[in-house]
Amino acid sequence: MTTQQGDGEGAAAPDLGARFDRVRRDNLATVLGIVHTDGAASRSALTQATGLNRSTIAALVGELVDRGLVVETDPVGTNRVGRPSPVVAPDPRVVAIAVNPEIDAVTVGVVGLDGVVQHRVRRETDGVPSAPRAAALAAEVIAGLRSGALSPDVRVLGVGLAVPGLVGSDGGVVRLAPHLGWIDEPFAAVVASATGLPTRAANDASLGAIAEGRFGAGRGVDDLVFLNGGASGVGGGVLIGGGPVTGVGGFAGEIGHTLVNSVGELCHCGAVGCLETEVGQARLLAVTGLDRGQADQLDAALAGAEPGSPVAVEVRRQIDFLAVALRGVVNSFNPALIVLGGFLGSLHAADPGRLAERVRGQSLPGARDDVRITRAALGVDRLTIGAAELAFAAVLADPASVTRAS
């Protein structure tokens, strides 16, 4: 009987210890998550935000400092009486690598845990890169950054891949990237092998939605839809309740293949009249006389178009088809905000009133009442920051998994 009781008591103690450890890990994630997305905060602000007591916050911050994930500094310019509360911020020496393959280039970025893009390198390609070629280019740039631009005390946590295509929920295989010509490519595994770094992939627009939701135009908005327009077409990402909508296989958000013209062109997906067959960067560049390397000049070219000119006519045509797709977005998801990135942001800036009027005029009452349409705030950083979030995800979920700094 005594032995049995002893066994029971012995079993209860580890359970209690495991629960305490789980609570500690969850609290570490909460504190790191706050300073990651909201920026530097004092210990007193963290106490207020979390509801934890001061001694618990002090212990959690101390562990995050020991693990090299945050830094503490004295506040500047405070007039408060008594000892000022130290300011806690993500350590910018903790970074993730972001990779974005496109039809004409591979872009590699370095993003700090504070959400700041520290470096960006764009390697143009002679043609559409194959998956092995894109992986080799990315690995080459990453090796160069690690041996040159990055200081020796920088800690690279992993690589996030923002791919213009369908990526499985396992974060490894690119099921289909039609503009790149990739089918069932184990892109993440190839990059991981070439770099020796943990690597995950996801759809580029879905990552853009996360970036804009956490750091950009959608900060503080729980329900938003992000559409990204680039050289590889139109992609979408959806956040509901602050979390991404992925679908059972990870393929949700392909708004670029919404039907907008039943007598339109045949799309590469096999359907007719998809959004990205009617609304595209290439057409805007052609009508404005710009080449692909001048895409950042679209804003000025569209805004300066004379009424009735070919540019103005094309802008109105694309806005009207975009409005048809956004009508479906409003009716399906009832978002508070629609964020437009890339050349779609340029279209919106060219005539925001027309786009808003067309969307509201075609959407259902109720669903349309509270929706706003705005341009992405992160500019060219949106996919880089989003891909980095993919690489940071494991550490943000469990900071205790990171080896303590030496």
N, C-alpha and C positions, 0 to 999 in steps of 0.2 A: 504494500500500500504506500509506504513512504517513498519507494523508488518511483512508483507511478506518479505521485504528487511532484516529486523532484523533476521527472521528465516533463510534466505539464508546465511547471514554473520555468524550466529551462527553455521550453518552446515559446513561452509568452514573451520572454525578454528580447529575443531576436526580432519578433514581430513588432514590438514597441520601438526598438532601435531602427528598424526598417521604415516605420511610419515617420519617425523624427527625421530620418535622412531624406525621405521623399518630400516632406514639408520644407526642409532646408533647400533642397534642390529647386523646388517650385518657387520659393521666395527669391533665390538667386536669379532665376529666370525673369521674375517680375521686375526686380530692380534693374537688371541689365537691359531688359526690354524698354523700360521707361527712358533711360538715358540714351539708348540707341535711337529711338524714334523721336523723342522730344528734345534731346540735347542735354547739355550740362544742367545739373540740378544740385541744390544743396542737400545735405543730409536731412535738414529739417523739412525741406519740400518733399523728399522721398518718404519721410515718416508720415507726412500728411497724405500723400498720394496713395500709400499702401495700407495705412491703418496699423502698421506695425510700430512697436515701441522703439525709442531711440537706441537702446542697447542692442536690439536685434538688427536694426539698420546698420549700426556701427560694425557689428560682427559680419554681416553680409557684405558690406562694402570692403571691409578688410580682406575677406576671402577673395573677392573679385580683383582687388589690387594684387594680392599674392599670386593670383593666376594670370596676371598680366593683361586683364581685360579692361580695366578702368584705371584712371589716374585721379588723384585728389590734389586740389590746389586750394590756397587760401582765397577767399572772395576779395574782389577788388572794389574799393570805394564804398564800403559799408559804413554806416553811421550808427549801427545798432550798438547798444550798451552790452557789455559782456563778451564772452568768447564767440567769435563768428563761426557759423556752421561751415565746415569745409565743402567745397564744390566738387561734385563727382561727375566725370565725363568719360566717354569711351576712349580707350587708348588708341590714337590714330595709327600707332605702329602695328596694330592688328588689322590685317587687310584680307580681302578676297580678290581673286582675279575674275574678271568678266570677259566673256568671248561672245561676239556676235557675228556669225558668218552671213554674208549677203551675196547677191548674185555678182557683185563686182569687187568685193573686198572682204577682208576679215579684220574686225576691229577688236582690240584687246585693251581692257582698262583695268586699273588698280583702284579699288575703293576701300577707304578706311572704315572701321567699325562705327565711326561717327557719321557715315553716309556721304562723305566728301570724296569726289573723284580726284585722285591724286595724279594719275597719269592716264593718257589715252594714246594708243598707237593704231593707226589705220594702215593696213597693208593692202594696197590695191592689187587685183589679179587681172591677168590678161583675158580671162573668160570666167564662166561660172565655175567655182572651185568644187571639186569632188569632196566627199567627206574626208578621205585620207589626206588630201591636199590641204583642206581647211585646218585639220588637226595638226598637220606638220607646221603650217604657218603660225598657228597659235602657239605651239610649243616653242618654236624658234623665238618668237617675240617675248614669250614669258621667260625663257632662259636669258635673253638679253636684258630684260628688266631686272631680274634677280641678281645678275652679275654686275649691273651698272647703276641704274636709276634708283633702285631700292637700297636703303641703308642696311648694314649687316644686322641691325637689331629688329628689323621688320619680321613679323610672323605671318606667313601666308597660310590661311586656314583651309583654302580650297578654291575650286574653280566652278563658276556657274556659267552655263551655256544658254544664251538666248537665241533660239532657232526659229526661223520663219517657216513653221510647219507643224505637223502633228507629232507630239512627243508623248509617249506612254507615261502613265502615272508612276512607273518605276524610275523615271528620271534618267533613263539610259539610252533607250532606242528611239531614234527618229523614225516614226512609222512612215511618214510621207512629208517631204518638203518639195512640193511640185516645182517651184521656180528654181530650186537648186538641182532638181533631178535626183533627189535622194529617196531611196525606198529601203526601209528596214535597216538603217545604218546604225551600228552600235557606237555612235559618235562619242558619248561620254566615256566609254571604256577605252577608246582609242586615245582620247586626250589624257585620261588618267594614266595610261601606260606611258605616254610620251613625256609627261610632266612629273610623274610620281606624286601627284596631288589628288586628294578626294575630289571627284567631279560629278556634277549632276546637270541635267539638261531640262529645259521646259520651253513651251511656246513663248516667243518673244513678246507678243502683245499681252499675254497673261502676266508676264513678269513686269511689263510696263504698267499694268493696272495696279500691281502691288506697290511699285515704286511711287506712282502718283498718289495712291491712297495713303501711304505712310509719310511721304516727304514732300509731295507736290500739291497740285490743285485739289486733290481729294482729301487732304489732311483733315481729320475730324469727321469725315463723311463715311457712314457705314455701308451705304448702298450706292454703288456707282458702276458705270460701264465705261470702259476705256477702249477706244478704237485707235489703232496705229496705222498710219499710211506710209509705206516706204517703197523702195525699189522692187521689193518682192511681193507687193500687193497690200491688201488690207487685212489686218488681224484684229481680234477683239479679246478682251478679258473682262470678267464680271466679278465684282465683290458684293456679296450679300451678307449683311450682319458683320461686316469687316473681314470676312474670310472669302477666299477664292472659290468660285464655282468651277469644279474640274470635270464633273461627269464620271461615270463608272470607270472609264478607261483613261481619263485624263485629257480627253479631246474636246471638251466644251469650249464655247466662245468663238467658233468660226463664223463670225458675223460677216466676214468678207464674202461668204457664199450664200448670203440672203438673196432671195429672188427680188429684183427691182425692175426688171423689164422682161415681160413674157415673150416678146418678139426680139430680144436682144441677141448678143453674140454667144457662140458656144464657148463655155469656160473650160479650162484644162481639167476641171473636176468631172466633166461630163454633163453638167447641167447647162441650161441656157439662161442668160440674163442675170448672172450673179453680180453683186455690188462691185466687185473688183474688175469686172469686164467693162463697166460703165464709168467707174470712178478710179482714176489712176494717175500716178505721178508722171508716167511717160507722156501722156497726152498733154498735160499741163506744161511740161518742159518743151514739147514740140511746138505748141502754139505760142509760147513766149520766146522761142528761139534760144533757150538755154540748153546746155548739155548736162549730163548726169552729175558731173562734178560741180555744177553751179546750183544744185538743188536748194542750197541755203539762201539763194537770191529770189526764190519764188514769192516770198511775202511782198517785196517791193514791186516785182513784175505784175502780180495780180492786183495789188492795191492801186497801181498807176494806170490800169487799163481804161481806155476811153469807152464810154457807153456805146454799145452796138458794135464794138470791135470784135474780132475773132476771139481775143482773150476773154473779154467780158461775156461773150456768148457761151464759151466753153465753161467758164466759172459757173454761170447760172445753170447750165445743163447738169454739171456734176453736183452742184448743191441740191438740185431737185431730186436726183437719184439717191444721194446720200440721205435726204429727208425721208425717202420711202423706207430705207433700211432702219433709220432711227425711229420711225413710227413703230416698227416691229419691236425694237428694243424697249421703247417706252411701254407698249402694251404687254410685253412678255415679262419684264423685270421690274417695272414701276420704280426706276432708280430715282434718287434725289439729284444725281449729277451724271452728266455724260461728258467725258473728257476726250478731246480730239488731239492726237499727236501726229507728228510728221507733216506730210503735205496736207492732211485733213485739217490740221490747225491753220495752215495757210488759206485753205478754202473758207474756213469759218471766219478768219480775220478779214477776208476780202468782202464778205457780205453777211455779217452775223444776224442782221435783222431778217433777211430772207430765209436763212436756215431755220431760225427759231419759229418764224411764222408758218413755214411749211410743215414743220414737225408738229406744232400745236394744232394746226388745222386738220391733220390727218389722224391724230392720236385720240384714244378714247378719253372722255371726260373722267376725271378722278385720277387716272394714271398720269395725265399730262399736267395736272394742276400745280405740282410742286417741283417739277423737273427743271433743272438748269443745264445749259450747254455752255461749256467753256473750253479754252485751249489748255493743253498740257503745260505745266509750269516748269518742268525739268529740262525742256529742250532736248539737246542731243544726249544728255546724261540719262534719260529715262530708262533705256534698255540696259545700260551699263550698271546703273544702280539696282535695277530689278534683278539682273543676273547675279549680282553680288549678294543680294538678299537670299537667293537660292543657296549660295555657298555658306552664308552665315547661319542658315536655319537651324542646323544641328546644335551649334554653340548657343544660339539664343534660346533654344528649347531646354538645353541642359548645360549651363556654364561649368558645372562641376566635372564635365567630361574633358575639359581642357587641362592639360598637364600644367602644374604650377610653374610660373616663370622662374628661370634660374637666376 
